[in-house]
Amino acid sequence: RPKVSIPTDFSVIPSEALNIGAKILLPSTMCYGEVSVKPSYSWILRESGSTLIIIKSYTDNLTIGPSLLKANRSYSANLSVAFTGLQWIGTAQGSFTTISSDLHAVISGANAFTVGPIGNLELNASRSFDPDGEATPQNSLFTWTCIRLSDGMDVAAAFSRHSQRWNLGERYPCCGLSLRENEDEREDGGQSAGATPEK
């Protein structure tokens, strides 16, 4: 009898598309030309432990679009393959888990720019995002730091929702941002932006 198998026990990132293919092993005494019809496929994708069907597909490969699955979950894929001409049906099951994507911290504007020696500099991180779509401003922590480029010393730190305003009277020359989601402590080391006071 033919045997059917699909990949199992692997991890994926939900923000990326996933394609699962089937492998059908035919006996040496049989070839596709002896089968009156091509194989017909029936896929069902569920979250492990749930009866709710996420995807039902009848193609040879199971395609899962980006951001359809949730992070840090387990899923099972079930496949049924039928050869009508032989009155034969084969089944296979595979399982996989999803892992969180890295958060993306983004400081809007240029990475380096020149400003006056007094007044305020405001940097905006509202374009920061979670590829998995789970982190929100309400459950994210934006950590801003400023260092002196001459000696690398941290001279200021702040926590804010999206933006931070620095008093340039002390001439902080470099600012950086890191982004963390409070719930699972995913973190992005961040993108840095520098500001050099005019003389």
Disulfide bonds with the S-S distance in Angstrom:
none
